[in-house]
Amino acid sequence: MKRRNILLIILSIAILTLTTGCNNDKLEGSNITTTIYPIEYLVNVLYGDKSNITSIYPNDTNIEEYKLTEKQINDYAKTTSLFVYNGLSNEKEIAKTLINKNGDLQIIDASYGLKYKYGLEELWLNPNNFLMLANTIKDDLENLSSSKYTAEEIEKNYNQLEESLTTLDAELRTIAKAAIKNNNETIVIAYNSFGFLEKYGFKIINISGENNITSSIKNKFKDKTYTKIFVDDKDNVSDSIKDIVDNYKAELIEINTMTTLTDQERTNGDNYLTIMNGFITKISDVVLE
């Protein structure tokens, strides 16, 4: 009887050890550092309740001009277990610097294997591209956590996100189809990254460069064929765009490119999905008016 009890205890310990080993999430409770807001959003959606997730960029920051201090770099290297970044930008240099200071640092290049045609922002403004970013982060998080239960939770979160992004993609296609039917599918842009809308069937007129604004295009604004221009920042447009606005009363439609959020947006609870829905509404208002 005693021998049987001992065997049962040994068996229970073995099972407990195996179960604990399979479900040991190596990332849980750690510090995960991200870069641009869309990547921060994905990590939070897929894994947010298990770790402390922060971005290197303060709210409402021009990431092209923002530079980490030496102290910030050293602090991130000491405290960060995982760094998630966009390898198609200069963020890869930040990743290299952090790895040089901390050889144990884990990294995820969210954009690994991807390319862009128009501009970096199309990696997340285009729902299909954003889903590919999400898939890369999902796979790497599952591998790094080494936990069956965590992997299942990440997979569940990913599937829910996929449904939302598929809906956004379908809405863009539906709007483009209706606009084409009404012979009103033209969108004038003054920011290259918005060119991805061409893939949905919209006719894109890009006037982001000085040489793109021809006499013919000016005449289109003059006779009100074109009345609106999509921009990324109303307060920072070229003199040529200002001339069109002043002379032909064109309206600037500002699109949030989401590299970072503002304090107000975070306070309001805005996120990737709400901002994308706003973007799609602006497209609909222009081509289906």
KEVO-640970 format. One record per residue: residue in one letter; x, y, z of N, C-alpha, C, O in turn. Coordinates in steps of 0.001 Angstrom, whole numbers, plus 500000, padded with zeros to 6 digits. Layout:
N
AXYZXYZXYZXYZ/...
This chain:
289
M500836498793500000500000500000500000500867501252500000500638502212499265/K501924501185500907502825502321500970503546502517499646503742503644499190/R503944501385499027504644501468497735503759502103496674504227502897495857/R502472501750496690501528502311495714501378503817495915501336504567494940/N501299504264497153501168505694497443502392506475496991502287507584496466/I503564505866497209504805506523496796504845506684495286505251507729494778/L504420505644494565504399505697493103503438506774492602503720507473491629/L502285506893493294501303507912492896501854509319493121501623510224492319/I502585509487494225503171510802494523504212511161493476504263512292492994/I505055510168493127506094510404492121505471510757490776505930511662490079/L504403510016490421503712510263489158503099511660489146503167512361488136/S502499512067490271501877513392490352502914514495490187502673515492489506/I504081514304490823505148515286490720505638515396489283505904516491488787/A505753514238488615506216514235487222505245514961486312505654515734485445/I503957514713486511502933515372485696502932516873485950502827517666485014/L503052517265487231503072518680487581504274519374486956504169520503486476/T505405518700486963506620519274486382506473519480484891506859520521484360/L505910518480484210505721518583482767504733519692482419504948520475481494/T503641519736483188502619520747482922503153522158483141502913523060482339/T503882522331484245504455523645484543505452524047483482505498525209483075/G506260523085483023507264523380481994506624523815480701507107524737480043/C505520523149480321504852523460479062504167524814479103503967525459478074/N503805525243480336503033526475480443503835527627481037503269528635481460/N505133527473481063505989528532481595506181529613480537506901529426479557/D505529530736480755505629531853479822506840532703480195506822533412481202/K507880532628479387509131533311479691509017534827479615509843535539480187/L508001535327478915507848536771478750506917537402479782506937538617479978/E506106536582480438505092537131481335505730537956482451506669537515483114/G505198539158482640505696540029483689506926540826483311507428541612484114/S507416540635482102508629541334481668508286542694481066507114543035480905/N509319543466480736509136544752480059509316544569478563510360544103478107/I508297544937477804508372544882476345508359546315475829507465547095476157/T509353546651475024509453547998474467509133547959472982509637547105472253/T508290548888472536507894548952471132508297550306470552508877551145471241/T507988550496469305508330551755468639507048552506468262506357553015469144/I506722552582466978505560553338466525504258552806467128504182551652467550/Y503244553660467162501982553270467779501362552000467183500912551150467950/P501315551826465850500691550614465320501326549323465855500626548332466063/I502633549331466076503291548150466639502943548008468116502689546904468596/E502933549122468829502512549105470237501097548531470350500815547722471234/Y500220548957469451498835548484469464498768546966469273498051546279470001/L499506546449468307499471545015468030499975544199469210499372543186469566/V501068544626469816501603543887470958500605543904472106500425542898472792/N499952545053472317498946545144473377497750544243473103497259543563474004/V497283544240471859496127543417471507496449541925471655495632541155472159/L497627541534471218497986540119471233498447539626472601498246538462472947/Y499072540526473385499768540054474590499674541038475762500336540836476781/G498888542071475642498929543203476547498682542960478015499171543729478843/D497943541920478380497617541734479793498676540947480539498498540641481718/K499774540615479879500785539764480501502099540472480800502909539959481572/S502324541624480213503592542320480396503400543826480429502321544336480127/N504452544523480795504457545981480781504948546441479413506115546254479072/I504059547039478636504375547400477247504438548917477117503484549620477448/T505563549407476635505740550846476453506350551125475083506936550242474458/S506200552371474627506785552804473360507955553740473635507956554469474628/I508943553719472759510083554632472912509703556050472522510415557000472848/Y508571556198471817508171557518471333507117558139472247506080557520472488/P507356559345472759506320560049473531505129560364472635505249560351471410/N504001560642473235502804561015472481503072562234471603503823563135471975/D502436562241470423502478563383469514503914563779469138504277564955469130/T504712562751468830506116562985468489506338562859466987505752561996466334/N507187563724466445507661563558465073508794562543465125509910562878465523/I508518561310464728509508560249464914510730560432464036511786559865464318/E510601561220462967511745561473462104512773562365462797513964562301462493/E512317563176463704513202564112464388513587563646465793514552564144466373/Y512836562696466335513068562273467721514319561411467846514519560480467066/K515152561722468822516377560967469074516416560524470538516198561320471452/L516698559248470734516855558749472096518159559269472691519173559354471997/T518133559616473972519358560030474642520165558790475019519644557675475000/E521405558985475352522254557871475772521698557219477035521748555999477193/K521163558058477940520572557517479166519359556648478852519199555574479432/Q518500557109477934517326556321477560517743554981476969517173553944477307/I518727555005476096519206553781475470519727552810476526519417551619476484/N520510553311477464521058552456478525519947551902479408519986550740479811/D518954552743479708517835552286480546517037551194479846516689550186480460/Y516743551392478552516000550374477809516794549068477726516233547980477859/A518091549191477505518930547995477398518943547199478701519006545970478681/K518883547901479832518927547235481134517591546605481513517555545538482127/T516503547261481150515189546854481673514319546095480687513328545484481086/T514670546120479402513807545518478384514164544061478117515333543714477945/S513140543219478086513338541809477726513101541572476238513721540704475623/L512176542373475666511817542208474254511642543569473611510990544451474170/F512231543738472422512105544987471662511427544666470338511920543835469574/V510299545318470058509520545078468839509559546352467998509182547425468468/Y510017546226466755510284547413465946509967547170464476509626546059464070/N510088548237463691509866548173462244511224548168461545511887549203461473/G511634547030461037512946546889460418513088547562459066514186547607458512/L511991548087458523512065548801457253512332550293457463512335551072456510/S512553550674458704512854552073459025514186552138459762514865551125459930/N514550553331460196515804553469460940515716552889462347516693552933463095/E514572552353462709514437551689464007515344550469464124515662550036465232/K515758549917463001516675548775463054518012549164463669518691548326464263/E518393550433463530519636550901464150519488550951465667520438550678466401/I518296551300466129518040551293467572518137549865468101518710549628469164/A517573548915467353517630547511467753519080547036467862519439546354468822/K519907547392466888521318546998466911522023547566468132522794546870468791/T521755548839468434522386549487469584521999548800470886522845548578471752/L520717548463471023520243547817472242520840546416472394521197546010473500/I520946545689471300521517544341471349522992544394471737523479543546472484/N523688545388471227525108545538471566525315545787473054526350545435473619/K524311546402473680524406546698475109523818545586475967524135545477477152/N522967544767475375522328543676476114522197542460475201521260542360474408/G523142541547475324523163540364474458522013539413474683521754538547473848/D521306539559475812520176538679476114518848539235475596517809538584475701/L518896540429475046517660541066474566517051540269473406517749539905472459/Q515743540005473492515009539384472402514442540491471507514070541558471996/I514379540240470218513849541245469290512830540613468347512891539423468037/I511891541448467900510951541065466847510932542177465813510590543319466124/D511298541844464594511166542781463475509792542555462872509589541620462097/A508850543417463232507450543229462823507275543235461312506347542613460795/S508154543929460598508004544072459146508867543085458369509046543225457159/Y509403542084459072510298541127458410509617540458457208508526539903457329/G510276540521456058509750539894454851508769540742454072508311540332453006/L508438541912454579507474542784453899508175543861453073509355544151453268/K507428544434452162507917545554451359506806546586451262505643546292451535/Y507177547791450871506148548799450623506467549521449334507626549630448933/K505412550019448683505564550677447390505436552192447501506148552929446819/Y504551552649448339504218554072448383504890554796449554505420555893449381/G504870554199450718505463554804451898505264553906453099504393553036453089/L506067554107454139506016553236455314504618553109455910504220552033456356/E503884554204455914502569554194456573501603553193455948500643552773456595/E501847552809454699500935551835454089501047550464454763500195549600454555/L502093550262455566502235549004456299501137548832457337500818547708457724/W500557549944457790499458549820458755498172550494458290497093550123458752/L498252551467457394497012552052456870496283551072455963495057551115455851/N497028550197455321496435549134454514496131547953455436497063547329455943/P494852547624455669494500546550456610495172545214456297495518544467457213/N495358544907455010496024543652454655497466543627455119497935542627455662/N498172544736454904499555544823455359499644544758456883500541544129457445/F498694545421457533498703545433459000498483544028459556499047543670460590/L497671543243458874497443541866459296498732541053459184498982540174460008/M499554541342458166500822540639458029501794541024459137502546540183459629/L501777542302459531502570542717460691502117541952461929502938541460462704/A500804541859462104500238541161463257500636539694463260500939539135464314/N500636539066462087500971537651461995502423537399462402502718536427463097/T503322538275461970504735538130462333504919538259463844505620537456464460/I504291539267464434504398539462465880503783538289466626504342537821467618/K502642537812466158501965536669466782502879535448466831503071534851467890/D503442535081465678504281533896465604505496534000466521505855533040467202/D506122535175466530507326535340467350506993535367468840507753534837469650/L505878535972469208505471535970470610505193534552471099505564534185472213/E504546533772470264504258532385470640505544531594470841505663530819471790/N506496531793469951507768531078470062508561531518471286509171530691471964/L508553532802471567509343533321472685508735532967474035509460532767475010/S507425532889474098506777532606475385506938531150475788507018530842476977/S506985530248474809507148528803475053506068528245475976506316527312476740/S504884528815475902503775528360476732502597527988475850502151528781475021/K502103526788476036500968526314475249499736527187475485499056527582474538/Y499455527486476766498274528271477091498388529708476579497417530279476082/T499585530283476707499784531639476197499626531675474683499025532598474133/A500176530651474011500069530577472552498606530511472119498213531139471135/E497811529754472853496392529639472529495679530979472714494808531343471923/E496057531707473766495445533013474021495853534019472949495024534796472475/I497125534006472568497609534901471519496886534594470200496496535503469466/E496717533314469919496035532895468683494583533381468679494073533833467653/K493934533284469823492550533741469945492471535258469697491599535732468968/N493387536001470310493409537451470125493677537819468667493093538764468136/Y494562537062468033494888537311466630493668537069465739493399537846464823/N492945536005466007491769535686465189490707536786465287490053537116464299/Q490545537347466486489589538441466661490050539683465900489246540371465270/L491356539960465966491902541096465231491752540881463729491426541813462993/E491989539666463281491859539356461851490453539652461354490283540161460246/E489452539342462153488065539617461768487847541127461594487205541568460640/S488388541899462521488226543357462456488917543930461226488358544791460547/L490129543460460933490886543975459790490261543530458473490274544274457492/T489721542332458453489029541853457257487807542712456970487484542977455812/T487127543146458027485963544025457874486386545373457289485724545896456394/L487480545933457789487981547205457251488313547065455770487969547928454963/D488979545982455427489359545735454040488120545644453146488089546206452051/A487107544930453626485871544767452854485160546107452673484591546368451613/E485188546954453695484543548267453600485217549127452539484541549806451767/L486539549100452501487265549874451484486911549394450081486730550205449173/R486814548091449904486481547530448587485056547888448184484788548186447020/T484152547857449146482757548183448872482613549647448471481885549968447532/I483306550531449182483248551962448858483826552224447476483259552985446692/A484964551585447180485590551777445868484670551288444751484556551931443707/K484020550155444973483119549601443960481951550550443695481569550776442547/A481393551101444772480274552034444621480726553323443943479997553897443134/A481938553777444282482461555010443688482701554837442190482416555736441400/I483225553677441809483465553393440389482146553371439624482058553869438502/K481129552791440243479812552720439612479260554119439366478573554363438374/N479573555040440287479100556425440162480070557315439389479866558522439264/N481141556685438870482169557426438124482764558568438961482987559678438477/N483011558245440239483536559271441153484598558665442079484607558936443279/E485489557844441512486463557108442314487799557837442497488737557271443058/T487891559077442033489157559814442087489404560424443468488523561054444053/I490614560225443970491052560823445233492366561548444979493311560963444449/V492423562810445353493650563601445198494428563535446511493882563814447578/I495700563168446425496508563020447640497744563918447563498280564176446486/A498178564381448725499414565155448806500378564480449778501221565127450399/Y500228563151449891501108562359450754501240560975450143500244560275449961/N502467560579449827502701559364449035502051558108449597501508557299448844/S502103557941450914501639556684451507500173556389451231499757555231451260/F499381557435450962497966557213450665497771556560449295496655556184448935/G498843556431448546498765555815447226498319554365447249497891553838446223/F498411553703448409497990552302448499496513552136448163496085551039447804/L495726553207448274494293553121447978494031552735446525492947552263446180/E495019552939445700494943552539444303494657551050444164493976550624443231/K495179550269445092494989548815445043493544548403445266493150547290444917/Y492758549296445846491347548991446095490450549388444926489261549068444905/G491030550085443961490251550490442796490047551981442676489470552449441695/F490509552738443659490394554191443564491404554724442546492489554166442379/K491035555797441879491961556475440973492674557561441768492046558495442266/I493989557429441883494759558326442732495488559382441899496218559059440963/I495275560645442260496013561760441669496973562280442735496550562896443714/N498263562030442540499270562375443542499892563737443220500579563892442211/I499645564717444087500228566044443874501204566386445004501366567551445365/S501854565353445556502759565573446681504020566328446274504625567011447100/G504424566212445001505616566904444532505265568129443706504198568197443096/E506175569094443694505943570330442938505665570051441467504821570699440848/N506387569072440913506249568776439479504958568044439149504586567917437982/N504274567560440189503021566827439964501827567750439737500789567321439234/I501980569007440106500860569942439983500945570642438625501582571685438480/T500298570049437660500317570571436290499184571570436067498297571727436907/S499234572236434926498160573177434567496829572451434458495780572980434826/S496894571226433943495676570428433807495036570165435163493818570260435311/I495862569832436153495337569563437494494766570835438109493714570805438747/K495455571937437919494937573211438427493577573536437818492686574049438495/N493433573233436543492148573484435875491044572607436454489886573017436530/K491416571398436861490439570494437475489925571071438795488752570929439141/F490834571722439517490394572379440754489581573627440434488617573955441126/K489983574307439381489292575544439001487847575273438606486942576023438974/D487634574182437845486259573892437414485520572985438399484422572505438119/K486150572757439568485541572000440678485388570504440400484607569820441061/T486141570000439415486186568543439242486849567923440469486413566892440983/Y487918568585440923488571568209442166488276569299443199488383570488442898/T487912568898444394487605569897445434488290569595446768488307570444447659/K488857568390446913489437567986448195490811567341447982491071566710446957/I491671567519448975493025566951448927493307566243450247493148566828451318/F493727564980450168494104564233451367495537564591451761496456564467450951/V495726565035453004497053565386453510497271564693454860496323564229455494/D498521564633455281498814564042456596498862565096457688498739564778458870/D499044566375457287499143567451458276498698568761457622499395569293456758/K497563569268458024497029570503457444497958571695457632497993572608456807/D498701571672458719499557572812459055500942572722458421501784573592458644/N501177571695457646502505571517457045502358571031455603502644569874455295/V501911571925454729501764571589453316502632572535452492503028573602452961/S502916572133451278503789572927450405503101574221449971501883574364450080/D503898575142449485503346576407448979502420576168447792501442576893447609/S502724575157446987501884574841445825500493574384446252499488574741445638/I500458573581447325499163573136447849498404574325448437497194574453448250/K499127575195449149498491576389449707497882577252448603496807577824448782/D498565577346447472498052578138446348496739577576445832495815578322445508/I496665576243445758495433575610445292494292575898446260493164576183445857/V494619575814447549493598576094448566493142577550448482491945577837448531/D494092578455448356493763579887448341493045580303447054492080581067447089/N493524579795445929492995580238444639491722579516444214490867580097443547/Y491595578235444605490459577441444113489576576893445237488662576105444998/K489869577329446475489044576956447629488976575438447840487954574901448266/A490080574769447536490133573318447783490139573061449289490655573868450062/E489572571953449688489498571589451102490558570537451418490700569553450692/L491298570750452502492294569773452936491644568777453892491034569163454889/I491782567502453575491256566425454421492438565781455133493246565088454514/E492532566013456424493687565502457176493460564055457606492430563713458186/I494463563209457302494395561793457648495425561496458736496600561840458607/N494973560865459790495858560494460899496693559278460492496152558190460292/T498009559462460371498876558350459951499327557485461116499968556457460900/M499013557869462330499143557019463524500557556606463902500714555616464617/T501578557299463469502914556908463932503003557026465452503637556206466116/T502353558066465992502147558180467438500742558731467648500126559267466726/L500247558590468873498968559194469224499219560447470052500303560627470606/T498220561303470133498306562475470989497791562116472383497146561085472572/D498085562982473352497553562784474707496024562736474672495403561918475350/Q495428563626473871493975563698473802493377562424473225492342561949473694/E494031561870472202493533560629471599493564559484472601492641558672472652/R494608559422473382494679558355474391493627558574475476493001557622475943/T493440559822475872492420560138476875491027559770476365490187559281477120/N490797560010475081489490559710474476489278558218474233488172557790473901/G490343557426474401490220555989474151490321555631472685489924554536472284/D490848556542471875491034556230470451492089555137470291493030555039471079/N491910554327469263492899553284468972492955553054467464492302553759466694/Y493727552079467059493908551819465633492576551654464917492366552247463859/L491683550862465475490424550565464793489524551793464687488909552019463645/T489440552583465750488579553770465696489140554792464706488386555450463988/I490466554921464674491079555880463753490929555416462305490684556232461417/M491074554117462063490887553589460717489448553749460254489195554037459084/N488505553562461170487100553771460799486851555225460419486061555512459520/G487535556146461113487426557550460753488017557833459384487469558624458617/F489128557189459079489781557311457779488847556837456668488693557507455647/I488236555694456873487341555127455867486112556010455674485616556158454557/T485622556600456776484485557521456662484832558730455809484010559188455015/K486054559253455968486476560409455174486567560038453692486208560835452825/I487047558831453409487099558384452012485698558307451426485447558774450315/S484790557711452193483409557562451760482769558917451513482047559098450533/D483030559869452400482436561205452252482903561888450973482153562647450360/V484148561618450570484705562259449370484177561627448083483782562338447159/V484169560308448021483845559645446745482372559295446604481908559005445501/L481630559318447710480205558976447619479308560158447970478120559983448239/E479880561365447967479072562542448305478044562828447209477274563782447319/
